[in-house]
Amino acid sequence: MMGKLDQAKAAIANRVEAPEVAMVLGSGLGRYADTLEDARTIPYSQIPHMPLAGVSGHAGNLVVGRRGGKRVAAMQGRTHLYEGHGANDVTFGVRLLAWLGAKTLIVTNAAGGIDSRLRVGDLMAISDQMNLTGTSSLLGPNDEQLGPRFLDMTVAFDPRLIELATSVAADQGFELRRGVYAGLLGPAYETPAEIRMLRTLGADAVGMSTVLEVLAARHMGMRVLGISCISNLAAGVGEGPLSHADVEKTAARVRPRFESLLSGVLGAI
């Protein structure tokens, strides 16, 4: 891992400024990177060892620029376990941004709402997570240069960043929900029985990403803020079949509020 990170960093460090804040922009949310000022776009294909994004709504670019007075590096799209990537590949981009110097990670996703209080189009700050993927981005030999062998996850998501985002949302005239995010393997959407199980376990929203990225970020000492766009109601909660097209459609509708929130958070950090 260290060798790969060093090679990737060497390939791009002289092309971009060292970021203060890293972002992972999920399904249908990647266009926020286009709002960065003085931006430099580097396709994943030009970054050594960076896995390519292969899902609709994930452009597959690293965009580095400025927003809210901060130097920001945004991943336009991510890779997923269900595409056949391993946990280290899925989290390579997050580790690279930490290796470049980012101290804060804002991770976003499109998620299915489980809690009956959530509505399609809500934005939810992730208060905690459940890793139900069956794997971990911390498997294998540990390099102390990256982080500790045994990682404390008592505080996966930074409470101060959650409060800051909640305040920004209130100033913008909407309520930022809070809830527990369950990350599953995918790519099939969950069955109604599985959603009942997740509700019993305490999950408020469900998706197919994020949890391994948060593990890697916390392993490297990054503060993390997670924002879910509730793009659909989970199976058995809402009516009708689920589709990725509907996820992207909801993300597009919510985009102005989502982008306004992210810009406000960047300005307030």
C-alpha positions in Angstrom: 0.0 0.0 0.0 2.7 2.5 0.9 4.6 1.9 -2.3 1.4 2.4 -4.4 0.4 5.6 -2.4 3.9 7.0 -2.9 3.8 6.4 -6.7 0.3 7.9 -7.0 1.3 10.9 -5.0 4.4 11.5 -7.0 2.4 11.4 -10.2 0.0 14.2 -9.2 1.6 16.2 -6.4 3.3 18.6 -8.8 0.1 19.2 -10.7 -2.2 20.2 -7.7 -2.0 22.0 -4.4 -2.0 19.9 -1.2 -5.7 19.7 -0.2 -7.0 20.6 3.3 -10.4 18.9 2.7 -11.1 15.7 0.8 -14.5 14.8 -0.7 -16.1 11.7 -2.1 -19.1 12.5 -4.2 -21.5 9.7 -4.6 -24.2 8.6 -7.1 -25.5 11.6 -9.0 -23.7 14.1 -6.8 -20.4 14.4 -8.6 -21.2 17.7 -10.3 -20.4 19.6 -7.2 -16.8 19.2 -8.2 -17.5 21.5 -11.2 -18.2 24.4 -8.8 -14.6 24.4 -7.4 -12.6 27.5 -8.3 -9.2 27.3 -10.2 -9.9 23.6 -10.6 -7.6 21.0 -12.1 -9.2 17.8 -13.2 -7.2 14.5 -13.3 -9.0 11.4 -14.7 -8.5 8.3 -12.5 -6.9 6.7 -15.5 -3.9 9.1 -15.1 -3.3 8.2 -11.4 -1.2 5.1 -10.8 -3.1 2.2 -9.0 -6.3 4.3 -8.9 -9.2 1.9 -9.8 -11.6 3.2 -12.4 -15.2 4.0 -11.6 -17.6 2.0 -13.7 -21.1 2.9 -12.5 -23.5 5.5 -14.1 -23.3 8.7 -12.2 -19.6 8.3 -11.2 -17.5 10.3 -13.6 -14.1 9.0 -12.4 -12.1 12.2 -12.0 -10.1 13.8 -9.2 -10.9 17.5 -9.2 -8.7 19.8 -7.1 -9.5 23.4 -6.5 -10.8 25.9 -4.0 -14.1 26.5 -2.3 -15.1 28.5 0.8 -11.5 29.5 1.3 -10.3 25.9 1.5 -8.1 23.8 -0.8 -10.4 20.9 -1.8 -9.8 17.6 -3.5 -13.0 16.0 -4.7 -13.4 12.5 -6.0 -16.1 12.5 -8.8 -17.4 9.1 -8.2 -16.1 6.0 -6.4 -15.6 2.3 -7.0 -17.6 -0.4 -5.1 -17.0 -3.9 -3.8 -19.8 -5.2 -6.0 -17.8 -4.2 -9.1 -15.3 -6.8 -8.2 -12.8 -4.5 -6.5 -11.1 -5.4 -3.2 -11.4 -3.4 0.0 -8.0 -1.8 -0.5 -8.9 -0.7 -4.1 -12.2 0.8 -2.9 -10.5 2.9 -0.4 -7.3 3.8 -2.3 -8.6 7.2 -3.3 -9.4 8.2 0.2 -6.0 7.0 1.5 -4.3 9.0 -1.4 -6.1 12.2 -0.4 -5.0 11.7 3.2 -1.5 11.0 2.0 -1.6 14.3 0.0 -2.3 16.1 3.2 -6.1 16.3 3.6 -7.1 16.3 7.3 -10.9 16.3 6.9 -13.1 14.0 4.7 -16.6 14.8 3.6 -18.1 11.6 2.3 -21.4 11.6 0.5 -23.7 8.9 -0.9 -27.2 8.2 -2.2 -29.0 6.0 0.3 -32.3 4.2 0.8 -34.4 5.5 3.7 -35.4 3.0 6.4 -36.6 5.3 9.2 -40.3 6.2 8.6 -39.5 9.8 9.3 -37.2 10.1 6.3 -38.6 11.3 3.0 -37.2 11.1 -0.5 -35.0 14.1 -1.0 -33.9 14.5 2.6 -30.3 15.1 3.5 -29.0 13.1 6.5 -25.9 13.6 8.5 -24.5 10.2 9.3 -24.2 9.9 13.1 -22.8 6.3 13.0 -22.3 3.4 10.7 -22.7 -0.4 10.4 -20.2 -2.2 8.2 -22.2 -5.2 7.0 -20.2 -5.7 3.8 -18.4 -8.8 5.2 -15.0 -7.3 4.8 -12.7 -4.4 6.0 -10.3 -2.0 4.6 -8.0 -2.8 7.5 -7.3 -6.4 6.6 -3.8 -7.7 6.1 -0.5 -6.5 7.5 -0.7 -3.1 9.1 1.7 -0.3 8.3 2.1 2.0 11.3 2.9 4.9 9.0 -0.8 4.8 7.9 -2.4 4.1 11.2 -2.8 1.8 14.3 -3.3 -1.9 14.1 -6.4 -1.8 16.3 -8.5 1.2 15.4 -10.9 2.8 17.8 -14.2 3.5 16.0 -16.1 4.9 19.0 -16.4 8.2 17.1 -16.5 7.4 13.4 -18.1 10.7 12.5 -16.9 13.9 14.0 -19.6 15.4 16.3 -18.3 19.0 15.8 -18.6 18.6 12.0 -22.2 17.2 12.4 -23.2 20.2 14.6 -21.5 22.6 12.1 -23.4 21.0 9.2 -26.7 21.1 11.1 -26.2 24.8 11.8 -25.4 25.6 8.2 -28.5 23.7 7.1 -30.7 25.6 9.6 -29.3 28.9 8.3 -30.2 27.8 4.8 -33.8 27.0 5.9 -34.0 23.3 6.1 -33.5 20.5 8.6 -30.5 18.2 8.2 -31.6 14.8 9.5 -29.4 12.5 11.5 -29.2 8.7 11.4 -27.2 5.5 11.3 -26.0 4.3 7.9 -25.7 0.6 7.1 -23.3 -0.3 4.3 -24.0 -3.6 2.5 -22.3 -5.4 -0.3 -24.8 -4.9 -3.1 -25.5 -4.6 -6.0 -29.0 -6.0 -5.5 -31.3 -3.8 -3.5 -32.3 -5.3 -0.2 -35.4 -7.4 0.3 -38.2 -6.2 2.6 -37.1 -8.9 5.1 -33.6 -7.5 5.0 -34.9 -4.0 5.6 -36.9 -5.2 8.6 -33.7 -6.8 9.9 -31.7 -3.5 9.4 -34.4 -1.5 11.2 -34.3 -3.9 14.1 -30.5 -3.5 14.3 -30.9 0.3 14.4 -30.2 1.4 10.9 -31.9 4.5 9.5 -30.6 4.4 6.0 -28.8 1.8 3.8 -26.4 1.9 0.9 -23.6 0.1 -0.9 -20.6 2.3 -0.1 -19.0 4.7 2.4 -18.3 2.4 5.4 -14.9 1.1 4.2 -13.9 4.6 3.2 -14.7 5.9 6.7 -12.6 3.1 8.2 -9.6 4.0 6.0 -10.0 7.7 6.7 -10.2 7.2 10.5 -7.3 4.8 10.3 -5.2 7.7 8.8 -6.5 10.2 11.4 -8.9 12.2 9.3 -12.0 13.9 10.7 -15.1 12.6 8.9 -18.4 14.2 8.0 -20.9 11.9 6.2 -23.9 13.2 4.3 -26.5 10.8 2.7 -29.0 11.9 0.1 -32.2 9.9 0.7 -32.8 9.0 -2.9 -35.5 6.4 -2.4 -37.4 4.6 0.4 -36.1 1.1 1.0 -37.9 -2.0 0.0 -41.1 -2.5 2.0 -41.0 1.1 3.2 -42.0 2.8 0.0 -44.1 1.5 -2.9 -43.0 0.3 -6.3 -39.7 -1.2 -7.6 -36.3 0.3 -7.0 -34.0 1.5 -9.8 -30.7 3.3 -10.1 -32.3 5.7 -12.6 -34.6 6.9 -9.8 -31.6 7.3 -7.5 -29.9 9.6 -10.0 -33.2 11.5 -10.7 -33.6 12.3 -7.0 -29.9 13.3 -6.6 -30.4 15.7 -9.5 -33.5 17.2 -7.9 -31.8 17.7 -4.6 -28.5 18.9 -6.1 -29.0 22.7 -5.4 -29.6 22.1 -1.7 -26.8 19.6 -1.5 -24.3 21.9 -3.1 -25.4 24.8 -1.0 -24.9 22.7 2.2 -21.4 21.6 1.1 -20.3 25.1 0.2 -21.6 26.4 3.6 -19.8 23.6 5.5 -16.5 24.3 3.6 -16.8 28.0 4.5 -17.5 27.3 8.1 -14.8 24.7 8.8 
